[in-house]
Amino acid sequence: MTLTADQQRAAAKDAYASYLAECPSRQVLDIIGAKWATLVLLPLAEGPKRHSQLRARIAGASQKMLTETLRLLERDGLVAREVKQVFPAHVEYSLTPLGESLMPILWHMKDWAEVNMAEVEAHRRAAAD
């Protein structure tokens, strides 16, 4: 059966409806929306970093949480892990082209948060009263 253009668009929209639990795009949103993922990706936009550099840069990040986050981002193709064969050998993490394509969105979110934090805090205080 041949579908009309409207039917094809509707089918494509339903195939990737992020609000559905089984939607693949929701899994990606879960990863990039996680607190630690954004905090790891932002410094990597400046250039390759070692694990220790990221940990020093991201306040409150435990070694375990940072390692888990880097593994998830590497698994999803946003971060590349490279073992440097120098003495002593070490590992550097960097953004992949896919990860770089996400950065304009993350920079915009970071900027929005910084501009609007005072208003958000005011709403939190009002809600607590």
A tleap script that builds the chain and sets N, CA, C and O, in Angstrom:
source leaprc.protein.ff14SB
mol = sequence {
  NMET THR LEU THR ALA ASP GLN GLN ARG ALA
  ALA ALA LYS ASP ALA TYR ALA SER TYR LEU
  ALA GLU CYS PRO SER ARG GLN VAL LEU ASP
  ILE ILE GLY ALA LYS TRP ALA THR LEU VAL
  LEU LEU PRO LEU ALA GLU GLY PRO LYS ARG
  HIE SER GLN LEU ARG ALA ARG ILE ALA GLY
  ALA SER GLN LYS MET LEU THR GLU THR LEU
  ARG LEU LEU GLU ARG ASP GLY LEU VAL ALA
  ARG GLU VAL LYS GLN VAL PHE PRO ALA HIE
  VAL GLU TYR SER LEU THR PRO LEU GLY GLU
  SER LEU MET PRO ILE LEU TRP HIE MET LYS
  ASP TRP ALA GLU VAL ASN MET ALA GLU VAL
  GLU ALA HIE ARG ARG ALA ALA ALA CASP
}
set mol.1.N position { 0.826 -1.170 0.000 }
set mol.1.CA position { 0.000 0.000 0.000 }
set mol.1.C position { 0.879 1.244 0.000 }
set mol.1.O position { 1.831 1.334 0.775 }
set mol.2.N position { 0.573 2.178 -0.842 }
set mol.2.CA position { 1.319 3.418 -0.951 }
set mol.2.C position { 0.760 4.444 0.029 }
set mol.2.O position { -0.451 4.648 0.118 }
set mol.3.N position { 1.676 5.089 0.768 }
set mol.3.CA position { 1.269 6.104 1.736 }
set mol.3.C position { 1.381 7.491 1.118 }
set mol.3.O position { 2.256 7.753 0.292 }
set mol.4.N position { 0.491 8.358 1.528 }
set mol.4.CA position { 0.591 9.746 1.093 }
set mol.4.C position { 1.754 10.396 1.825 }
set mol.4.O position { 2.284 9.835 2.784 }
set mol.5.N position { 2.146 11.571 1.374 }
set mol.5.CA position { 3.244 12.297 2.018 }
set mol.5.C position { 2.910 12.588 3.477 }
set mol.5.O position { 3.776 12.469 4.344 }
set mol.6.N position { 1.666 12.968 3.756 }
set mol.6.CA position { 1.250 13.235 5.133 }
set mol.6.C position { 1.340 11.979 5.993 }
set mol.6.O position { 1.769 12.039 7.145 }
set mol.7.N position { 0.937 10.847 5.435 }
set mol.7.CA position { 1.006 9.591 6.172 }
set mol.7.C position { 2.463 9.198 6.437 }
set mol.7.O position { 2.783 8.691 7.512 }
set mol.8.N position { 3.335 9.430 5.468 }
set mol.8.CA position { 4.749 9.118 5.636 }
set mol.8.C position { 5.368 9.980 6.732 }
set mol.8.O position { 6.145 9.486 7.549 }
set mol.9.N position { 5.024 11.274 6.752 }
set mol.9.CA position { 5.530 12.166 7.796 }
set mol.9.C position { 5.028 11.735 9.173 }
set mol.9.O position { 5.786 11.726 10.144 }
set mol.10.N position { 3.756 11.380 9.249 }
set mol.10.CA position { 3.183 10.941 10.523 }
set mol.10.C position { 3.855 9.665 11.012 }
set mol.10.O position { 4.140 9.528 12.201 }
set mol.11.N position { 4.108 8.731 10.098 }
set mol.11.CA position { 4.768 7.472 10.470 }
set mol.11.C position { 6.192 7.734 10.952 }
set mol.11.O position { 6.633 7.132 11.932 }
set mol.12.N position { 6.914 8.624 10.275 }
set mol.12.CA position { 8.279 8.953 10.674 }
set mol.12.C position { 8.280 9.632 12.037 }
set mol.12.O position { 9.143 9.353 12.870 }
set mol.13.N position { 7.324 10.517 12.266 }
set mol.13.CA position { 7.227 11.205 13.553 }
set mol.13.C position { 6.959 10.209 14.669 }
set mol.13.O position { 7.565 10.298 15.736 }
set mol.14.N position { 6.070 9.272 14.439 }
set mol.14.CA position { 5.745 8.275 15.453 }
set mol.14.C position { 6.914 7.332 15.719 }
set mol.14.O position { 7.075 6.848 16.839 }
set mol.15.N position { 7.730 7.066 14.700 }
set mol.15.CA position { 8.852 6.147 14.865 }
set mol.15.C position { 9.876 6.693 15.852 }
set mol.15.O position { 10.544 5.918 16.537 }
set mol.16.N position { 10.010 8.018 15.936 }
set mol.16.CA position { 10.978 8.635 16.839 }
set mol.16.C position { 10.277 9.636 17.753 }
set mol.16.O position { 10.610 10.821 17.776 }
set mol.17.N position { 9.318 9.142 18.491 }
set mol.17.CA position { 8.617 9.963 19.474 }
set mol.17.C position { 9.345 9.816 20.806 }
set mol.17.O position { 9.188 8.807 21.494 }
set mol.18.N position { 10.130 10.808 21.166 }
set mol.18.CA position { 11.020 10.731 22.321 }
set mol.18.C position { 10.312 10.439 23.630 }
set mol.18.O position { 10.934 9.959 24.578 }
set mol.19.N position { 9.039 10.719 23.694 }
set mol.19.CA position { 8.326 10.477 24.934 }
set mol.19.C position { 7.964 9.013 25.124 }
set mol.19.O position { 7.528 8.626 26.209 }
set mol.20.N position { 8.132 8.198 24.107 }
set mol.20.CA position { 7.867 6.763 24.227 }
set mol.20.C position { 9.104 6.070 24.810 }
set mol.20.O position { 10.225 6.333 24.376 }
set mol.21.N position { 8.901 5.201 25.776 }
set mol.21.CA position { 10.017 4.552 26.467 }
set mol.21.C position { 10.929 3.778 25.526 }
set mol.21.O position { 12.140 3.736 25.743 }
set mol.22.N position { 10.373 3.169 24.490 }
set mol.22.CA position { 11.187 2.334 23.609 }
set mol.22.C position { 11.829 3.100 22.449 }
set mol.22.O position { 12.489 2.497 21.603 }
set mol.23.N position { 11.642 4.405 22.403 }
set mol.23.CA position { 12.197 5.200 21.311 }
set mol.23.C position { 13.718 5.336 21.453 }
set mol.23.O position { 14.205 5.705 22.522 }
set mol.24.N position { 14.468 5.041 20.387 }
set mol.24.CA position { 15.931 5.170 20.456 }
set mol.24.C position { 16.386 6.593 20.767 }
set mol.24.O position { 17.391 6.778 21.454 }
set mol.25.N position { 15.672 7.591 20.280 }
set mol.25.CA position { 16.101 8.962 20.552 }
set mol.25.C position { 15.989 9.292 22.040 }
set mol.25.O position { 16.739 10.129 22.543 }
set mol.26.N position { 15.080 8.657 22.737 }
set mol.26.CA position { 14.947 8.892 24.179 }
set mol.26.C position { 16.196 8.415 24.909 }
set mol.26.O position { 16.634 9.045 25.871 }
set mol.27.N position { 16.762 7.318 24.458 }
set mol.27.CA position { 17.985 6.817 25.079 }
set mol.27.C position { 19.123 7.820 24.924 }
set mol.27.O position { 19.910 8.021 25.848 }
set mol.28.N position { 19.207 8.447 23.755 }
set mol.28.CA position { 20.239 9.458 23.536 }
set mol.28.C position { 19.965 10.682 24.400 }
set mol.28.O position { 20.886 11.241 24.994 }
set mol.29.N position { 18.706 11.100 24.473 }
set mol.29.CA position { 18.353 12.244 25.318 }
set mol.29.C position { 18.663 11.971 26.784 }
set mol.29.O position { 19.081 12.874 27.510 }
set mol.30.N position { 18.461 10.733 27.221 }
set mol.30.CA position { 18.793 10.371 28.600 }
set mol.30.C position { 20.282 10.573 28.873 }
set mol.30.O position { 20.659 11.049 29.944 }
set mol.31.N position { 21.115 10.217 27.918 }
set mol.31.CA position { 22.563 10.344 28.103 }
set mol.31.C position { 22.988 11.811 28.070 }
set mol.31.O position { 23.648 12.279 28.997 }
set mol.32.N position { 22.620 12.540 27.022 }
set mol.32.CA position { 23.103 13.919 26.917 }
set mol.32.C position { 22.417 14.859 27.900 }
set mol.32.O position { 22.919 15.946 28.185 }
set mol.33.N position { 21.262 14.433 28.420 }
set mol.33.CA position { 20.568 15.247 29.410 }
set mol.33.C position { 21.051 15.005 30.826 }
set mol.33.O position { 20.655 15.716 31.749 }
set mol.34.N position { 21.886 14.027 31.002 }
set mol.34.CA position { 22.403 13.721 32.340 }
set mol.34.C position { 23.354 14.826 32.800 }
set mol.34.O position { 24.106 15.388 32.004 }
set mol.35.N position { 23.306 15.122 34.082 }
set mol.35.CA position { 24.115 16.189 34.672 }
set mol.35.C position { 25.592 16.058 34.310 }
set mol.35.O position { 26.207 17.016 33.842 }
set mol.36.N position { 26.145 14.905 34.521 }
set mol.36.CA position { 27.585 14.743 34.340 }
set mol.36.C position { 27.995 14.785 32.881 }
set mol.36.O position { 29.093 15.245 32.568 }
set mol.37.N position { 27.143 14.320 31.979 }
set mol.37.CA position { 27.498 14.303 30.552 }
set mol.37.C position { 27.764 15.711 30.050 }
set mol.37.O position { 28.772 15.958 29.388 }
set mol.38.N position { 26.869 16.628 30.360 }
set mol.38.CA position { 27.054 18.012 29.919 }
set mol.38.C position { 28.314 18.603 30.519 }
set mol.38.O position { 29.074 19.286 29.832 }
set mol.39.N position { 28.541 18.342 31.808 }
set mol.39.CA position { 29.716 18.888 32.473 }
set mol.39.C position { 31.018 18.292 31.951 }
set mol.39.O position { 32.072 18.914 32.081 }
set mol.40.N position { 30.966 17.110 31.369 }
set mol.40.CA position { 32.150 16.497 30.752 }
set mol.40.C position { 32.348 17.027 29.339 }
set mol.40.O position { 33.475 17.319 28.938 }
set mol.41.N position { 31.270 17.154 28.586 }
set mol.41.CA position { 31.374 17.578 27.190 }
set mol.41.C position { 31.852 19.029 27.053 }
set mol.41.O position { 32.631 19.341 26.153 }
set mol.42.N position { 31.391 19.907 27.934 }
set mol.42.CA position { 31.761 21.322 27.805 }
set mol.42.C position { 33.277 21.547 27.845 }
set mol.42.O position { 33.786 22.237 26.963 }
set mol.43.N position { 34.022 21.013 28.805 }
set mol.43.CA position { 35.473 21.231 28.775 }
set mol.43.C position { 36.168 20.518 27.616 }
set mol.43.O position { 37.213 20.970 27.150 }
set mol.44.N position { 35.595 19.409 27.150 }
set mol.44.CA position { 36.204 18.716 26.009 }
set mol.44.C position { 36.097 19.538 24.727 }
set mol.44.O position { 36.853 19.322 23.780 }
set mol.45.N position { 35.162 20.477 24.701 }
set mol.45.CA position { 35.043 21.353 23.525 }
set mol.45.C position { 36.274 22.252 23.395 }
set mol.45.O position { 36.556 22.763 22.311 }
set mol.46.N position { 36.998 22.446 24.481 }
set mol.46.CA position { 38.207 23.276 24.467 }
set mol.46.C position { 39.410 22.514 23.922 }
set mol.46.O position { 40.418 23.117 23.552 }
set mol.47.N position { 39.303 21.189 23.874 }
set mol.47.CA position { 40.402 20.372 23.388 }
set mol.47.C position { 40.528 19.110 24.211 }
set mol.47.O position { 39.850 18.953 25.227 }
set mol.48.N position { 41.409 18.195 23.769 }
set mol.48.CA position { 41.579 16.924 24.473 }
set mol.48.C position { 41.980 17.131 25.930 }
set mol.48.O position { 42.722 18.052 26.272 }
set mol.49.N position { 41.464 16.244 26.772 }
set mol.49.CA position { 41.756 16.315 28.204 }
set mol.49.C position { 42.027 14.919 28.739 }
set mol.49.O position { 41.471 13.931 28.261 }
set mol.50.N position { 42.898 14.861 29.746 }
set mol.50.CA position { 43.120 13.627 30.478 }
set mol.50.C position { 42.054 13.512 31.558 }
set mol.50.O position { 41.416 14.496 31.933 }
set mol.51.N position { 41.878 12.294 32.048 }
set mol.51.CA position { 40.898 12.029 33.109 }
set mol.51.C position { 41.131 12.964 34.294 }
set mol.51.O position { 40.187 13.553 34.822 }
set mol.52.N position { 42.372 13.094 34.704 }
set mol.52.CA position { 42.697 13.931 35.869 }
set mol.52.C position { 42.376 15.404 35.607 }
set mol.52.O position { 41.968 16.116 36.525 }
set mol.53.N position { 42.553 15.863 34.378 }
set mol.53.CA position { 42.228 17.253 34.049 }
set mol.53.C position { 40.722 17.485 34.130 }
set mol.53.O position { 40.270 18.514 34.632 }
set mol.54.N position { 39.955 16.527 33.637 }
set mol.54.CA position { 38.500 16.652 33.714 }
set mol.54.C position { 38.042 16.633 35.168 }
set mol.54.O position { 37.185 17.422 35.569 }
set mol.55.N position { 38.607 15.745 35.938 }
set mol.55.CA position { 38.208 15.625 37.340 }
set mol.55.C position { 38.532 16.899 38.115 }
set mol.55.O position { 37.756 17.320 38.973 }
set mol.56.N position { 39.675 17.510 37.816 }
set mol.56.CA position { 40.047 18.757 38.480 }
set mol.56.C position { 39.125 19.897 38.049 }
set mol.56.O position { 38.851 20.806 38.833 }
set mol.57.N position { 38.661 19.851 36.836 }
set mol.57.CA position { 37.814 20.915 36.277 }
set mol.57.C position { 36.362 20.825 36.743 }
set mol.57.O position { 35.697 21.849 36.903 }
set mol.58.N position { 35.870 19.606 36.962 }
set mol.58.CA position { 34.449 19.397 37.276 }
set mol.58.C position { 34.307 19.146 38.775 }
set mol.58.O position { 34.543 18.039 39.261 }
set mol.59.N position { 33.921 20.183 39.488 }
set mol.59.CA position { 33.778 20.079 40.937 }
set mol.59.C position { 32.743 19.023 41.296 }
set mol.59.O position { 31.655 18.984 40.722 }
set mol.60.N position { 33.089 18.169 42.249 }
set mol.60.CA position { 32.159 17.162 42.744 }
set mol.60.C position { 32.124 15.879 41.955 }
set mol.60.O position { 31.403 14.953 42.327 }
set mol.61.N position { 32.873 15.790 40.883 }
set mol.61.CA position { 32.874 14.566 40.069 }
set mol.61.C position { 33.809 13.538 40.700 }
set mol.61.O position { 35.008 13.774 40.841 }
set mol.62.N position { 33.242 12.403 41.071 }
set mol.62.CA position { 34.090 11.328 41.595 }
set mol.62.C position { 34.772 10.623 40.430 }
set mol.62.O position { 34.342 10.736 39.281 }
set mol.63.N position { 35.820 9.909 40.737 }
set mol.63.CA position { 36.527 9.159 39.693 }
set mol.63.C position { 35.581 8.168 39.034 }
set mol.63.O position { 35.580 8.019 37.812 }
set mol.64.N position { 34.772 7.486 39.853 }
set mol.64.CA position { 33.836 6.484 39.334 }
set mol.64.C position { 32.801 7.118 38.405 }
set mol.64.O position { 32.558 6.611 37.310 }
set mol.65.N position { 32.193 8.219 38.835 }
set mol.65.CA position { 31.166 8.868 38.025 }
set mol.65.C position { 31.754 9.382 36.709 }
set mol.65.O position { 31.136 9.248 35.653 }
set mol.66.N position { 32.930 9.961 36.777 }
set mol.66.CA position { 33.577 10.473 35.576 }
set mol.66.C position { 33.901 9.336 34.606 }
set mol.66.O position { 33.677 9.459 33.402 }
set mol.67.N position { 34.421 8.244 35.129 }
set mol.67.CA position { 34.742 7.091 34.276 }
set mol.67.C position { 33.485 6.528 33.628 }
set mol.67.O position { 33.485 6.239 32.431 }
set mol.68.N position { 32.422 6.368 34.395 }
set mol.68.CA position { 31.170 5.850 33.838 }
set mol.68.C position { 30.615 6.774 32.766 }
set mol.68.O position { 30.155 6.311 31.723 }
set mol.69.N position { 30.655 8.066 33.016 }
set mol.69.CA position { 30.133 9.034 32.048 }
set mol.69.C position { 30.957 9.010 30.768 }
set mol.69.O position { 30.399 9.014 29.670 }
set mol.70.N position { 32.275 8.986 30.900 }
set mol.70.CA position { 33.136 8.931 29.711 }
set mol.70.C position { 32.882 7.663 28.907 }
set mol.70.O position { 32.881 7.704 27.676 }
set mol.71.N position { 32.667 6.546 29.576 }
set mol.71.CA position { 32.393 5.290 28.873 }
set mol.71.C position { 31.080 5.360 28.091 }
set mol.71.O position { 30.999 4.900 26.952 }
set mol.72.N position { 30.054 5.942 28.719 }
set mol.72.CA position { 28.766 6.085 28.022 }
set mol.72.C position { 28.894 7.010 26.820 }
set mol.72.O position { 28.358 6.720 25.750 }
set mol.73.N position { 29.592 8.106 26.989 }
set mol.73.CA position { 29.764 9.055 25.886 }
set mol.73.C position { 30.614 8.453 24.772 }
set mol.73.O position { 30.381 8.720 23.594 }
set mol.74.N position { 31.590 7.649 25.142 }
set mol.74.CA position { 32.409 6.955 24.145 }
set mol.74.C position { 31.575 5.907 23.413 }
set mol.74.O position { 31.653 5.786 22.191 }
set mol.75.N position { 30.776 5.151 24.166 }
set mol.75.CA position { 29.905 4.129 23.578 }
set mol.75.C position { 28.964 4.726 22.534 }
set mol.75.O position { 28.716 4.124 21.490 }
set mol.76.N position { 28.443 5.921 22.830 }
set mol.76.CA position { 27.486 6.565 21.934 }
set mol.76.C position { 28.145 7.386 20.833 }
set mol.76.O position { 27.456 8.013 20.028 }
set mol.77.N position { 29.475 7.386 20.793 }
set mol.77.CA position { 30.176 8.046 19.698 }
set mol.77.C position { 30.364 9.535 19.862 }
set mol.77.O position { 30.687 10.222 18.893 }
set mol.78.N position { 30.170 10.059 21.071 }
set mol.78.CA position { 30.326 11.498 21.295 }
set mol.78.C position { 31.744 11.859 21.733 }
set mol.78.O position { 32.205 12.982 21.526 }
set mol.79.N position { 32.426 10.891 22.340 }
set mol.79.CA position { 33.772 11.104 22.868 }
set mol.79.C position { 34.680 9.997 22.348 }
set mol.79.O position { 34.281 8.838 22.241 }
set mol.80.N position { 35.904 10.384 22.028 }
set mol.80.CA position { 36.920 9.412 21.612 }
set mol.80.C position { 37.953 9.276 22.731 }
set mol.80.O position { 38.308 10.249 23.396 }
set mol.81.N position { 38.413 8.066 22.915 }
set mol.81.CA position { 39.441 7.753 23.928 }
set mol.81.C position { 40.694 7.334 23.183 }
set mol.81.O position { 40.658 6.435 22.343 }
set mol.82.N position { 41.804 7.993 23.495 }
set mol.82.CA position { 43.059 7.675 22.813 }
set mol.82.C position { 44.162 7.435 23.833 }
set mol.82.O position { 44.422 8.273 24.697 }
set mol.83.N position { 44.807 6.279 23.721 }
set mol.83.CA position { 45.938 5.966 24.589 }
set mol.83.C position { 47.181 6.572 23.949 }
set mol.83.O position { 47.531 6.245 22.814 }
set mol.84.N position { 47.840 7.453 24.684 }
set mol.84.CA position { 49.059 8.107 24.201 }
set mol.84.C position { 50.254 7.252 24.598 }
set mol.84.O position { 50.459 6.964 25.777 }
set mol.85.N position { 51.025 6.856 23.622 }
set mol.85.CA position { 52.186 6.003 23.863 }
set mol.85.C position { 53.408 6.862 24.154 }
set mol.85.O position { 54.348 6.938 23.362 }
set mol.86.N position { 53.363 7.500 25.304 }
set mol.86.CA position { 54.491 8.283 25.795 }
set mol.86.C position { 54.864 7.710 27.158 }
set mol.86.O position { 54.204 6.800 27.660 }
set mol.87.N position { 55.904 8.236 27.737 }
set mol.87.CA position { 56.273 7.746 29.061 }
set mol.87.C position { 56.005 8.823 30.092 }
set mol.87.O position { 56.563 9.915 29.979 }
set mol.88.N position { 55.198 8.573 31.070 }
set mol.88.CA position { 54.358 7.386 31.196 }
set mol.88.C position { 53.145 7.483 30.264 }
set mol.88.O position { 52.669 8.572 29.941 }
set mol.89.N position { 52.669 6.328 29.849 }
set mol.89.CA position { 51.511 6.289 28.963 }
set mol.89.C position { 50.299 6.887 29.679 }
set mol.89.O position { 50.150 6.740 30.892 }
set mol.90.N position { 49.433 7.565 28.914 }
set mol.90.CA position { 48.209 8.111 29.484 }
set mol.90.C position { 47.113 8.126 28.423 }
set mol.90.O position { 47.360 7.889 27.241 }
set mol.91.N position { 45.915 8.407 28.873 }
set mol.91.CA position { 44.745 8.407 28.008 }
set mol.91.C position { 44.226 9.828 27.891 }
set mol.91.O position { 44.167 10.565 28.876 }
set mol.92.N position { 43.853 10.200 26.687 }
set mol.92.CA position { 43.212 11.490 26.458 }
set mol.92.C position { 41.832 11.273 25.865 }
set mol.92.O position { 41.609 10.351 25.081 }
set mol.93.N position { 40.916 12.140 26.255 }
set mol.93.CA position { 39.549 12.105 25.740 }
set mol.93.C position { 39.321 13.365 24.915 }
set mol.93.O position { 39.791 14.448 25.262 }
set mol.94.N position { 38.599 13.202 23.827 }
set mol.94.CA position { 38.287 14.343 22.964 }
set mol.94.C position { 36.910 14.134 22.352 }
set mol.94.O position { 36.374 13.025 22.348 }
set mol.95.N position { 36.355 15.210 21.840 }
set mol.95.CA position { 35.071 15.112 21.158 }
set mol.95.C position { 35.256 14.504 19.784 }
set mol.95.O position { 36.252 14.764 19.109 }
set mol.96.N position { 34.313 13.710 19.382 }
set mol.96.CA position { 34.255 13.207 18.015 }
set mol.96.C position { 33.506 14.255 17.182 }
set mol.96.O position { 32.958 15.204 17.743 }
set mol.97.N position { 33.474 14.101 15.872 }
set mol.97.CA position { 32.648 15.014 15.068 }
set mol.97.C position { 31.182 15.014 15.518 }
set mol.97.O position { 30.529 16.057 15.507 }
set mol.98.N position { 30.669 13.850 15.912 }
set mol.98.CA position { 29.297 13.788 16.414 }
set mol.98.C position { 29.159 14.596 17.699 }
set mol.98.O position { 28.189 15.335 17.870 }
set mol.99.N position { 30.122 14.459 18.597 }
set mol.99.CA position { 30.118 15.238 19.833 }
set mol.99.C position { 30.233 16.728 19.568 }
set mol.99.O position { 29.566 17.533 20.218 }
set mol.100.N position { 31.077 17.097 18.616 }
set mol.100.CA position { 31.227 18.508 18.246 }
set mol.100.C position { 29.919 19.072 17.704 }
set mol.100.O position { 29.605 20.241 17.928 }
set mol.101.N position { 29.158 18.248 16.992 }
set mol.101.CA position { 27.894 18.735 16.427 }
set mol.101.C position { 26.867 19.042 17.515 }
set mol.101.O position { 25.919 19.790 17.274 }
set mol.102.N position { 27.042 18.484 18.689 }
set mol.102.CA position { 26.145 18.719 19.817 }
set mol.102.C position { 26.491 19.992 20.579 }
set mol.102.O position { 25.643 20.530 21.291 }
set mol.103.N position { 27.707 20.479 20.445 }
set mol.103.CA position { 28.183 21.576 21.277 }
set mol.103.C position { 27.399 22.879 21.141 }
set mol.103.O position { 27.165 23.521 22.165 }
set mol.104.N position { 26.982 23.313 19.965 }
set mol.104.CA position { 26.203 24.562 19.916 }
set mol.104.C position { 24.954 24.507 20.797 }
set mol.104.O position { 24.571 25.511 21.398 }
set mol.105.N position { 24.333 23.356 20.870 }
set mol.105.CA position { 23.143 23.193 21.711 }
set mol.105.C position { 23.535 23.279 23.184 }
set mol.105.O position { 22.867 23.955 23.967 }
set mol.106.N position { 24.617 22.598 23.562 }
set mol.106.CA position { 25.042 22.613 24.960 }
set mol.106.C position { 25.529 23.994 25.392 }
set mol.106.O position { 25.269 24.413 26.520 }
set mol.107.N position { 26.235 24.709 24.504 }
set mol.107.CA position { 26.674 26.068 24.844 }
set mol.107.C position { 25.458 26.959 25.057 }
set mol.107.O position { 25.435 27.784 25.970 }
set mol.108.N position { 24.446 26.788 24.207 }
set mol.108.CA position { 23.230 27.588 24.343 }
set mol.108.C position { 22.534 27.276 25.675 }
set mol.108.O position { 22.072 28.190 26.359 }
set mol.109.N position { 22.458 26.009 26.041 }
set mol.109.CA position { 21.846 25.622 27.315 }
set mol.109.C position { 22.639 26.201 28.487 }
set mol.109.O position { 22.048 26.708 29.441 }
set mol.110.N position { 23.952 26.133 28.426 }
set mol.110.CA position { 24.801 26.669 29.487 }
set mol.110.C position { 24.590 28.175 29.618 }
set mol.110.O position { 24.438 28.694 30.724 }
set mol.111.N position { 24.582 28.868 28.488 }
set mol.111.CA position { 24.364 30.315 28.511 }
set mol.111.C position { 22.989 30.656 29.085 }
set mol.111.O position { 22.860 31.586 29.881 }
set mol.112.N position { 21.966 29.907 28.682 }
set mol.112.CA position { 20.612 30.138 29.192 }
set mol.112.C position { 20.593 29.972 30.713 }
set mol.112.O position { 20.011 30.790 31.424 }
set mol.113.N position { 21.232 28.911 31.204 }
set mol.113.CA position { 21.260 28.649 32.642 }
set mol.113.C position { 21.939 29.790 33.391 }
set mol.113.O position { 21.453 30.220 34.437 }
set mol.114.N position { 23.045 30.277 32.872 }
set mol.114.CA position { 23.761 31.360 33.540 }
set mol.114.C position { 22.947 32.652 33.544 }
set mol.114.O position { 22.942 33.370 34.543 }
set mol.115.N position { 22.265 32.955 32.454 }
set mol.115.CA position { 21.468 34.179 32.359 }
set mol.115.C position { 20.230 34.106 33.249 }
set mol.115.O position { 19.833 35.110 33.840 }
set mol.116.N position { 19.624 32.938 33.347 }
set mol.116.CA position { 18.336 32.806 34.033 }
set mol.116.C position { 18.411 32.239 35.440 }
set mol.116.O position { 17.370 32.042 36.068 }
set mol.117.N position { 19.597 31.970 35.956 }
set mol.117.CA position { 19.702 31.320 37.254 }
set mol.117.C position { 19.086 32.149 38.374 }
set mol.117.O position { 18.452 31.585 39.266 }
set mol.118.N position { 19.252 33.461 38.356 }
set mol.118.CA position { 18.680 34.301 39.419 }
set mol.118.C position { 17.160 34.168 39.451 }
set mol.118.O position { 16.566 34.089 40.526 }
set mol.119.N position { 16.539 34.144 38.293 }
set mol.119.CA position { 15.081 34.005 38.246 }
set mol.119.C position { 14.648 32.615 38.722 }
set mol.119.O position { 13.653 32.482 39.435 }
set mol.120.N position { 15.386 31.597 38.332 }
set mol.120.CA position { 15.080 30.237 38.787 }
set mol.120.C position { 15.197 30.162 40.311 }
set mol.120.O position { 14.337 29.586 40.976 }
set mol.121.N position { 16.257 30.743 40.858 }
set mol.121.CA position { 16.432 30.735 42.310 }
set mol.121.C position { 15.295 31.478 43.011 }
set mol.121.O position { 14.846 31.051 44.075 }
set mol.122.N position { 14.829 32.573 42.435 }
set mol.122.CA position { 13.710 33.315 43.024 }
set mol.122.C position { 12.448 32.452 43.055 }
set mol.122.O position { 11.709 32.466 44.039 }
set mol.123.N position { 12.205 31.712 41.995 }
set mol.123.CA position { 11.046 30.810 41.960 }
set mol.123.C position { 11.196 29.691 42.999 }
set mol.123.O position { 10.219 29.303 43.640 }
set mol.124.N position { 12.398 29.185 43.161 }
set mol.124.CA position { 12.626 28.147 44.171 }
set mol.124.C position { 12.362 28.673 45.578 }
set mol.124.O position { 11.737 27.997 46.395 }
set mol.125.N position { 12.838 29.869 45.851 }
set mol.125.CA position { 12.609 30.464 47.172 }
set mol.125.C position { 11.107 30.680 47.406 }
set mol.125.O position { 10.600 30.414 48.496 }
set mol.126.N position { 10.406 31.161 46.381 }
set mol.126.CA position { 8.968 31.399 46.510 }
set mol.126.C position { 8.213 30.091 46.727 }
set mol.126.O position { 7.240 30.056 47.481 }
set mol.127.N position { 8.645 29.034 46.085 }
set mol.127.CA position { 7.992 27.730 46.232 }
set mol.127.C position { 8.251 27.143 47.616 }
set mol.127.O position { 7.420 26.403 48.141 }
set mol.128.N position { 9.388 27.466 48.204 }
set mol.128.CA position { 9.742 26.941 49.521 }
set mol.128.C position { 8.974 27.646 50.638 }
set mol.128.O position { 8.824 27.101 51.731 }
set mol.129.N position { 8.494 28.845 50.364 }
set mol.129.CA position { 7.753 29.602 51.404 }
set mol.129.C position { 6.360 29.090 51.633 }
set mol.129.O position { 5.634 29.627 52.469 }
savepdb mol mol.pdb
quit
